[in-house]
Amino acid sequence: MELIYQYLTGPRFKHRVEAIVEKFSDMRADLERERRTMMRLWAKREAQINGVIDSTVGMYGDLQGIAGRALQEIEGLDVPLLEKGDQEDDF
């Protein structure tokens, strides 16, 4: 019991616990950096996808203006489906 008490109240135990706390703090900081990086990459990718969708819908709309009803409907490019997809992201 005396040896355990001396160890727990001595500097070696304190240094070990401080080292553990420091490693946990380092791990938390790394995780936060990784989270910010991933969020930035996801936001960039989302903007790219939205840009491609917007350009495709715009081009299809231009072609509908030129060809009228002769242009066949393309599934996924009609307004109700696109609006429904946008609403699903809100949940």
DSSP file (Angstrom, degrees, kcal/mol; ACC not computed):
  #  RESIDUE AA STRUCTURE BP1 BP2  ACC     N-H-->O    O-->H-N    N-H-->O    O-->H-N    TCO  KAPPA ALPHA  PHI   PSI    X-CA   Y-CA   Z-CA
    1    1 A M     >        0   0    0      0, 0.0     4,-2.6     0, 0.0     5,-0.2   0.000 360.0 360.0 360.0 -39.6    0.0    0.0    0.0
    2    2 A E  H  >  +     0   0    0      1,-0.2     4,-2.5     2,-0.2     5,-0.2   0.900 360.0  49.9 -62.9 -40.6    2.8    2.3    0.8
    3    3 A L  H  > S+     0   0    0      2,-0.2     4,-2.4     1,-0.2    -1,-0.2   0.899 111.2  48.7 -65.1 -41.1    4.4    1.8   -2.6
    4    4 A I  H  > S+     0   0    0      2,-0.2     4,-3.0     1,-0.2     5,-0.2   0.928 111.6  49.7 -64.1 -44.1    1.2    2.5   -4.4
    5    5 A Y  H  X S+     0   0    0     -4,-2.6     4,-2.0     1,-0.2    -2,-0.2   0.925 111.3  48.6 -61.0 -44.6    0.6    5.7   -2.3
    6    6 A Q  H  X S+     0   0    0     -4,-2.5     4,-0.7     2,-0.2    -1,-0.2   0.899 113.3  47.8 -62.7 -40.2    4.1    6.9   -3.1
    7    7 A Y  H >< S+     0   0    0     -4,-2.4     3,-0.8     1,-0.2     6,-0.8   0.947 113.0  47.3 -65.1 -47.8    3.6    6.2   -6.8
    8    8 A L  H 3< S+     0   0    0     -4,-3.0    -2,-0.2     1,-0.2    -1,-0.2   0.802 118.6  40.4 -66.1 -29.4    0.2    7.9   -6.9
    9    9 A T  H 3< S+     0   0    0     -4,-2.0    -1,-0.2    -5,-0.2    -2,-0.2   0.451 103.4  89.3 -98.2  -1.0    1.5   11.0   -5.1
   10   10 A G  S <X S-     0   0    0     -3,-0.8     4,-1.3    -4,-0.7     3,-0.2  -0.352  88.9-104.5 -93.3 174.8    4.8   11.2   -6.8
   11   11 A P  H  > S+     0   0    0      0, 0.0     4,-2.7     0, 0.0     5,-0.2   0.782 111.0  65.3 -70.6 -28.6    5.9   12.9  -10.0
   12   12 A R  H  > S+     0   0    0      2,-0.2     4,-2.2     1,-0.2     5,-0.2   0.925 104.0  45.6 -62.6 -43.8    6.1    9.8  -12.2
   13   13 A F  H  > S+     0   0    0     -6,-0.8     4,-2.5    -3,-0.2     5,-0.2   0.928 113.0  50.7 -63.7 -44.8    2.3    9.2  -11.9
   14   14 A K  H  X S+     0   0    0     -4,-1.3     4,-2.5     1,-0.2    -2,-0.2   0.919 110.7  49.1 -59.0 -44.5    1.6   12.9  -12.6
   15   15 A H  H  X S+     0   0    0     -4,-2.7     4,-2.2     2,-0.2    -1,-0.2   0.883 110.4  50.8 -65.1 -38.4    3.8   12.9  -15.7
   16   16 A R  H  X S+     0   0    0     -4,-2.2     4,-2.1     2,-0.2    -1,-0.2   0.934 111.9  46.3 -64.5 -45.4    2.2    9.7  -17.1
   17   17 A V  H  X S+     0   0    0     -4,-2.5     4,-2.6     1,-0.2    -2,-0.2   0.909 111.9  51.6 -64.8 -41.2   -1.3   11.2  -16.7
   18   18 A E  H  X S+     0   0    0     -4,-2.5     4,-2.5    -5,-0.2    -1,-0.2   0.894 108.5  51.8 -61.4 -39.2   -0.2   14.4  -18.3
   19   19 A A  H  X S+     0   0    0     -4,-2.2     4,-2.1     2,-0.2    -1,-0.2   0.896 110.1  48.8 -64.5 -39.3    1.2   12.5  -21.2
   20   20 A I  H  X S+     0   0    0     -4,-2.1     4,-2.3     2,-0.2    -2,-0.2   0.937 112.1  48.0 -64.4 -46.5   -2.1   10.7  -21.6
   21   21 A V  H  X S+     0   0    0     -4,-2.6     4,-2.3     1,-0.2    -2,-0.2   0.893 110.4  52.6 -61.6 -40.2   -4.0   13.9  -21.5
   22   22 A E  H  X S+     0   0    0     -4,-2.5     4,-2.4     2,-0.2    -1,-0.2   0.908 108.7  49.5 -62.7 -42.1   -1.7   15.5  -24.0
   23   23 A K  H  X S+     0   0    0     -4,-2.1     4,-2.6     2,-0.2    -2,-0.2   0.904 110.4  50.4 -65.0 -40.9   -2.1   12.6  -26.5
   24   24 A F  H  X S+     0   0    0     -4,-2.3     4,-2.4     2,-0.2    -1,-0.2   0.907 110.5  49.9 -62.5 -40.4   -5.9   12.9  -26.2
   25   25 A S  H  X S+     0   0    0     -4,-2.3     4,-2.3     2,-0.2    -2,-0.2   0.907 110.8  49.5 -64.1 -41.5   -5.7   16.6  -26.8
   26   26 A D  H  X S+     0   0    0     -4,-2.4     4,-2.5     2,-0.2    -2,-0.2   0.917 110.9  49.9 -61.8 -43.6   -3.5   15.9  -29.9
   27   27 A M  H  X S+     0   0    0     -4,-2.6     4,-2.5     1,-0.2    -2,-0.2   0.904 110.6  49.7 -62.6 -41.3   -6.0   13.3  -31.1
   28   28 A R  H  X S+     0   0    0     -4,-2.4     4,-2.4     2,-0.2    -1,-0.2   0.915 111.0  49.3 -64.2 -42.6   -8.9   15.8  -30.7
   29   29 A A  H  X S+     0   0    0     -4,-2.3     4,-2.3     2,-0.2    -2,-0.2   0.914 111.5  49.2 -63.4 -42.9   -7.1   18.5  -32.6
   30   30 A D  H  X S+     0   0    0     -4,-2.5     4,-2.6     1,-0.2    -2,-0.2   0.917 110.7  50.7 -61.0 -43.7   -6.3   16.1  -35.4
   31   31 A L  H  X S+     0   0    0     -4,-2.5     4,-2.5     1,-0.2    -2,-0.2   0.910 110.0  49.2 -62.4 -42.7   -9.9   15.0  -35.6
   32   32 A E  H  X S+     0   0    0     -4,-2.4     4,-2.4     2,-0.2    -1,-0.2   0.894 111.2  49.9 -64.1 -40.2  -11.1   18.6  -35.7
   33   33 A R  H  X S+     0   0    0     -4,-2.3     4,-2.4     2,-0.2    -2,-0.2   0.928 112.2  47.9 -62.8 -44.3   -8.6   19.4  -38.5
   34   34 A E  H  X S+     0   0    0     -4,-2.6     4,-2.7     2,-0.2    -2,-0.2   0.901 110.8  51.8 -62.9 -40.3   -9.8   16.3  -40.5
   35   35 A R  H  X S+     0   0    0     -4,-2.5     4,-2.6     2,-0.2    -2,-0.2   0.928 111.1  46.7 -62.5 -45.8  -13.4   17.3  -39.9
   36   36 A R  H  X S+     0   0    0     -4,-2.4     4,-2.2     2,-0.2    -1,-0.2   0.902 112.9  50.2 -63.3 -40.6  -12.9   20.8  -41.3
   37   37 A T  H  X S+     0   0    0     -4,-2.4     4,-2.4     2,-0.2    -2,-0.2   0.934 112.3  46.3 -63.3 -46.4  -10.9   19.4  -44.2
   38   38 A M  H  X S+     0   0    0     -4,-2.7     4,-3.0     1,-0.2     5,-0.2   0.898 111.4  51.7 -65.2 -40.2  -13.7   16.9  -45.1
   39   39 A M  H  X S+     0   0    0     -4,-2.6     4,-2.4     2,-0.2    -1,-0.2   0.904 110.8  48.7 -63.0 -39.4  -16.4   19.5  -44.7
   40   40 A R  H  X S+     0   0    0     -4,-2.2     4,-2.2     2,-0.2    -2,-0.2   0.924 113.5  46.7 -64.9 -44.1  -14.5   21.8  -47.1
   41   41 A L  H  X S+     0   0    0     -4,-2.4     4,-2.6     2,-0.2    -2,-0.2   0.903 112.7  49.3 -65.5 -41.1  -14.0   19.0  -49.6
   42   42 A W  H  X S+     0   0    0     -4,-3.0     4,-2.8     2,-0.2    -1,-0.2   0.907 110.7  50.2 -64.9 -40.9  -17.7   18.0  -49.4
   43   43 A A  H  X S+     0   0    0     -4,-2.4     4,-2.2    -5,-0.2    -1,-0.2   0.906 111.7  48.6 -63.3 -40.6  -18.8   21.6  -49.9
   44   44 A K  H  X S+     0   0    0     -4,-2.2     4,-2.1     2,-0.2    -2,-0.2   0.934 113.0  46.9 -63.3 -46.3  -16.6   21.9  -52.9
   45   45 A R  H  X S+     0   0    0     -4,-2.6     4,-2.6     1,-0.2    -2,-0.2   0.892 111.0  52.3 -63.8 -40.2  -17.8   18.6  -54.4
   46   46 A E  H  X S+     0   0    0     -4,-2.8     4,-2.7     1,-0.2    -1,-0.2   0.903 109.1  49.9 -62.6 -41.3  -21.5   19.6  -53.7
   47   47 A A  H  X S+     0   0    0     -4,-2.2     4,-2.2     2,-0.2    -1,-0.2   0.890 110.5  50.4 -64.3 -39.1  -20.9   22.9  -55.5
   48   48 A Q  H  X S+     0   0    0     -4,-2.1     4,-2.2     2,-0.2    -2,-0.2   0.932 111.9  46.9 -63.8 -45.7  -19.4   21.1  -58.5
   49   49 A I  H  X S+     0   0    0     -4,-2.6     4,-2.6     1,-0.2    -2,-0.2   0.927 112.4  49.7 -63.1 -44.9  -22.3   18.7  -58.7
   50   50 A N  H  X S+     0   0    0     -4,-2.7     4,-2.8     1,-0.2    -1,-0.2   0.880 109.6  52.6 -62.2 -37.2  -24.8   21.5  -58.4
   51   51 A G  H  X S+     0   0    0     -4,-2.2     4,-2.4     2,-0.2    -1,-0.2   0.909 110.2  47.1 -64.1 -42.3  -23.0   23.4  -61.2
   52   52 A V  H  X S+     0   0    0     -4,-2.2     4,-2.4     2,-0.2    -2,-0.2   0.921 113.8  47.9 -65.3 -43.7  -23.2   20.4  -63.5
   53   53 A I  H  X S+     0   0    0     -4,-2.6     4,-2.8     2,-0.2     5,-0.2   0.941 112.7  48.5 -62.2 -46.8  -26.9   19.8  -62.7
   54   54 A D  H  X S+     0   0    0     -4,-2.8     4,-2.5     1,-0.2    -2,-0.2   0.909 113.1  47.7 -60.4 -42.9  -27.6   23.5  -63.3
   55   55 A S  H  X S+     0   0    0     -4,-2.4     4,-2.5     2,-0.2    -1,-0.2   0.900 113.0  48.2 -65.7 -40.3  -25.7   23.6  -66.6
   56   56 A T  H  X S+     0   0    0     -4,-2.4     4,-2.5     2,-0.2    -2,-0.2   0.927 113.2  46.7 -66.4 -45.2  -27.4   20.4  -67.8
   57   57 A V  H  X S+     0   0    0     -4,-2.8     4,-2.5     2,-0.2    -2,-0.2   0.906 113.2  50.3 -63.9 -40.9  -30.9   21.6  -66.9
   58   58 A G  H  X S+     0   0    0     -4,-2.5     4,-2.3    -5,-0.2    -2,-0.2   0.918 111.3  47.4 -63.2 -43.6  -30.1   25.0  -68.6
   59   59 A M  H  X S+     0   0    0     -4,-2.5     4,-2.4     2,-0.2    -2,-0.2   0.908 112.4  49.7 -63.9 -41.9  -28.9   23.3  -71.8
   60   60 A Y  H  X S+     0   0    0     -4,-2.5     4,-2.4     1,-0.2    -2,-0.2   0.901 110.3  50.9 -63.8 -40.4  -31.9   21.1  -71.8
   61   61 A G  H  X S+     0   0    0     -4,-2.5     4,-2.1     2,-0.2    -2,-0.2   0.900 109.1  51.1 -63.3 -40.5  -34.2   24.1  -71.3
   62   62 A D  H  X S+     0   0    0     -4,-2.3     4,-1.5     1,-0.2    -2,-0.2   0.929 111.2  48.0 -60.3 -44.9  -32.5   25.9  -74.2
   63   63 A L  H  X S+     0   0    0     -4,-2.4     4,-3.5     1,-0.2     5,-0.4   0.867 109.0  53.3 -66.3 -35.8  -33.0   22.8  -76.4
   64   64 A Q  H  X S+     0   0    0     -4,-2.4     4,-2.2     1,-0.2    -1,-0.2   0.885 106.8  53.3 -64.4 -36.9  -36.6   22.6  -75.4
   65   65 A G  H  < S+     0   0    0     -4,-2.1    -1,-0.2     2,-0.2    -2,-0.2   0.841 117.2  37.8 -64.9 -32.4  -37.0   26.3  -76.4
   66   66 A I  H  < S+     0   0    0     -4,-1.5    -2,-0.2    -5,-0.1    -1,-0.2   0.926 129.3  28.5 -82.4 -49.7  -35.6   25.5  -79.8
   67   67 A A  H >< S-     0   0    0     -4,-3.5     3,-1.5     1,-0.2    -3,-0.2   0.667  86.6-169.6 -91.6 -18.0  -37.1   22.0  -80.5
   68   68 A G  G ><  -     0   0    0     -4,-2.2     3,-1.4    -5,-0.4    -1,-0.2  -0.366  67.4 -10.2  65.2-140.5  -40.3   22.4  -78.5
   69   69 A R  G 3  S+     0   0    0      1,-0.3    -1,-0.3    -4,-0.1     4,-0.1   0.628 122.9  78.2 -69.2 -13.6  -42.3   19.2  -78.0
   70   70 A A  G <  S+     0   0    0     -3,-1.5     2,-0.5    -6,-0.1    -1,-0.3   0.784  76.6  86.5 -67.3 -24.6  -40.2   17.4  -80.5
   71   71 A L  S <  S-     0   0    0     -3,-1.4     3,-0.1    -7,-0.1     2,-0.0  -0.651  86.7-124.4 -78.9 124.2  -37.5   17.0  -77.8
   72   72 A Q        -     0   0    0     -2,-0.5     2,-0.1     1,-0.1    -2,-0.1  -0.345  26.5-102.8 -69.8 147.6  -38.2   13.9  -75.8
   73   73 A E        -     0   0    0     -4,-0.1     2,-0.6     1,-0.0    -1,-0.1  -0.440  30.7-144.8 -67.2 141.5  -38.6   14.2  -72.0
   74   74 A I    >   -     0   0    0     -2,-0.1     3,-2.1    -3,-0.1     4,-0.4  -0.953  19.5-120.4-112.4 120.4  -35.5   13.1  -70.1
   75   75 A E  T 3  S+     0   0    0     -2,-0.6     0, 0.0     1,-0.3     0, 0.0  -0.331  98.4  25.5 -60.2 133.9  -36.3   11.4  -66.8
   76   76 A G  T 3  S+     0   0    0      2,-0.0    -1,-0.3    -2,-0.0     0, 0.0   0.182 107.4  77.3  97.2 -17.0  -34.7   13.3  -63.9
   77   77 A L    <   +     0   0    0     -3,-2.1     2,-0.2     4,-0.1    -2,-0.2   0.447  65.8 105.6-103.9  -1.9  -34.6   16.7  -65.7
   78   78 A D  S  > S-     0   0    0     -4,-0.4     4,-1.7     1,-0.1     3,-0.4  -0.546  80.2-117.1 -78.5 150.1  -38.3   17.5  -65.3
   79   79 A V  H  > S+     0   0    0      1,-0.2     4,-2.7     2,-0.2     5,-0.3   0.862 107.2  55.4 -57.9 -46.7  -38.9   20.2  -62.7
   80   80 A P  H  > S+     0   0    0      0, 0.0     4,-2.3     0, 0.0    -1,-0.2   0.902 109.3  47.5 -58.9 -40.2  -41.0   18.1  -60.1
   81   81 A L  H  > S+     0   0    0     -3,-0.4     4,-2.2     2,-0.2    -2,-0.2   0.907 113.0  48.2 -67.3 -39.8  -38.3   15.5  -59.8
   82   82 A L  H  X S+     0   0    0     -4,-1.7     4,-1.9     2,-0.2    -1,-0.2   0.916 112.8  48.0 -66.2 -41.9  -35.6   18.1  -59.3
   83   83 A E  H  X S+     0   0    0     -4,-2.7     4,-1.9     1,-0.2    -2,-0.2   0.894 110.6  51.9 -65.8 -38.5  -37.6   20.0  -56.7
   84   84 A K  H  X S+     0   0    0     -4,-2.3     4,-1.7    -5,-0.3    -1,-0.2   0.906 108.4  51.4 -63.4 -41.8  -38.4   16.8  -54.9
   85   85 A G  H  X S+     0   0    0     -4,-2.2     4,-0.9     1,-0.2    -1,-0.2   0.875 108.7  51.3 -62.0 -38.2  -34.7   15.9  -54.8
   86   86 A D  H  X S+     0   0    0     -4,-1.9     4,-0.5     1,-0.2     3,-0.4   0.879 107.9  52.2 -66.8 -37.9  -33.9   19.3  -53.3
   87   87 A Q  H >< S+     0   0    0     -4,-1.9     3,-1.0     1,-0.2     4,-0.4   0.842 101.6  60.4 -67.8 -33.6  -36.5   18.9  -50.6
   88   88 A E  H >< S+     0   0    0     -4,-1.7     3,-1.0     1,-0.3    -1,-0.2   0.827  98.0  59.2 -63.5 -30.6  -35.1   15.6  -49.5
   89   89 A D  H 3< S+     0   0    0     -4,-0.9    -1,-0.3    -3,-0.4    -2,-0.2   0.749  95.0  65.1 -68.6 -22.9  -31.8   17.3  -48.7
   90   90 A D  T <<        0   0    0     -3,-1.0    -1,-0.2    -4,-0.5    -2,-0.2   0.689 360.0 360.0 -73.9 -17.5  -33.6   19.5  -46.2
   91   91 A F    <         0   0    0     -3,-1.0    -1,-0.2    -4,-0.4    -2,-0.2   0.456 360.0 360.0 -93.1 360.0  -34.4   16.5  -44.0
